[in-house]
Amino acid sequence: MLTPSYRSLAATTARLALAAALVATTATRATPADAQTAGNSGLSRLIDQATAASPMIHAAQHRVDAARARVSPAGLPPDPMFMAGIQNVALGREPASVSEHGTTGPGVPDPMTMKMVGVEQTLPYPGKLSLERAAAVHDVESARASLDGARRQVARDVEDAYYELAFIDRADSIVARNRDVLASLIGVTEVRYGVGTSGQQDVLKARVEATRLAETATTLNAQRRATLARLNAALSRPSDTPIDRPEIPEAIARAAVSTSPQDIHFASSALGAPAADSPLPNVAALQEMALRENPELRAQSATIAAEAARVELARKAFLPDIDLTVEYGHRAYGIPDMMTATVSVPIPIFKGRKQDAGVAEANAQLAALESDRAQKQNEIRADVARLDADLEQSRTQLALYVKALLPEARATLASATANYQVSRVDFLTVLDAQATVFNYETEYFRSLSDFARNLAELERVVGQEVLP
């Protein structure tokens, strides 16, 4: 049985251990500045590596090269045709000739038989070649826009996985820190239980919370492996290739939330008011930028311009292409050679069922492309509005965490710990306060990572950087 003096010493030891746990919680707690870095050179290098290695970008570049190679041939007429042969070969022989002496001789050669060489050239109707070349030039513009879109997509994929890794690593560090705090608390409860100042349920509750943290750590480890594999896939390298510790770039962290609670303001005092002083352009400006710079829209616009040229070409299809033929015929036995020149013009007798049908097809295709572009514009407007709303929601959540939730949760934990030391509150109150701080810190970095990921997606949709 413990003596009163020993019981007093054990209680004092428990108070010191609990105070040490509180100091650890306060000294190593997460702050907004922890998420900032001196720059984003590491992320920029990863994006450069992904851009250089991406098969999608390589394929898009090859399509640009292929489209560019089609421009020069599109402006040229068909190749001339060279002809050689024999014309007018008689299937029989001329009757034998009779001399004055009554003898016969060979028949007279056919004067129309000749050896022939010639050249044939098709001359398209004026304007057709220029329209074909214009369509090919617009195809190059469309391929280039698609290449820009592929680059934006690859950069977004890298950033999305990178920012998710940054959150997972930060959450894992918070779990590790809280595990150490819980280990101290378990020691405190065991001491207090040993001296009879707390019940066994406190020890069991602390161990249950420690087990939950272990479960969370296991989940985070699995998520990290999957996210790292996704990032390495964008970099075209083995799934388990390690990377340096990922961090949210400083410029993005500053845009998301101020590091000083005094600098954080809200649009109004109304409940649910958004955070003020947004660094992002307003929705209308973002939508205008997206409609102008979005790579998919630029590719569609270039494709529409190419199709418009093909519509004009279809309208000229019934206009005749002229075939010019020049032939030279050589005849034997001193018979004069012959020259032939012809001009051939097609007669569009099936214009109503052939050329007019081609015009209708081209017009329908053009109308379909224009409708696709209108639909894409609607989708982009909606995406920009949604992403802007998500970004502003993240900014507001982060502002609430920095200005109120985190400071109040930490103050509550300090108060609960102090009152537990003098037996004014039970141990469950301390655990709840500790769990609240843990959840708020984790949710803070979740919101910061979501802000960075949504910003990357917004820049992909808009087609350019949006932060000043």
Number of C-alpha atoms within 10 A of each C-alpha: 6 11 9 10 9 12 18 13 13 18 22 15 15 22 20 14 19 23 19 15 21 20 14 16 21 14 9 11 17 21 16 21 14 15 21 18 16 9 13 16 11 15 20 14 11 20 22 17 15 24 23 14 15 18 15 16 22 16 13 20 18 14 19 20 14 14 19 18 13 15 19 11 13 19 16 14 13 12 10 14 11 13 14 13 10 12 14 11 12 12 5 7 11 11 11 12 12 12 9 6 6 7 9 12 10 11 12 12 13 17 16 17 16 20 18 19 16 17 15 18 17 18 17 17 14 12 11 23 18 15 22 20 20 20 25 26 20 23 27 24 23 27 26 23 24 24 24 21 23 24 24 25 22 21 23 23 22 26 25 23 21 27 25 24 26 22 27 24 18 22 23 21 15 21 21 15 17 24 19 16 21 20 16 21 26 22 17 26 26 21 22 23 17 16 21 13 13 18 16 13 13 21 20 14 16 22 16 12 18 20 13 13 19 15 12 14 20 13 13 19 15 11 15 20 14 16 20 22 19 19 27 22 17 27 23 16 13 12 17 14 10 10 13 7 11 20 25 27 19 17 15 19 22 15 17 27 26 19 18 13 16 9 11 18 18 15 12 11 9 8 6 11 12 21 21 15 13 16 13 17 13 11 16 12 11 21 22 14 16 25 21 13 17 25 27 24 25 23 24 22 19 22 23 23 21 24 23 20 23 22 23 17 21 22 18 17 20 19 17 16 16 15 16 16 19 16 17 17 20 18 17 14 9 8 13 10 15 14 12 11 12 10 12 12 12 11 10 13 10 10 13 11 9 14 19 16 13 18 19 15 14 21 19 13 16 21 15 13 18 16 12 14 19 13 11 16 18 12 12 21 19 13 18 22 18 15 20 21 14 16 24 20 17 25 24 24 21 27 26 20 23 24 19 12 19 23 14 14 21 21 15 19 24 20 15 23 26 18 16 18 20 10 13 11 15 16 24 15 16 21 20 15 21 23 16 18 25 23 16 18 23 21 17 26 23 20 21 26 27 20 27 24 21 21 25 24 22 25 22 25 28 25 23 15 11 15 12 8
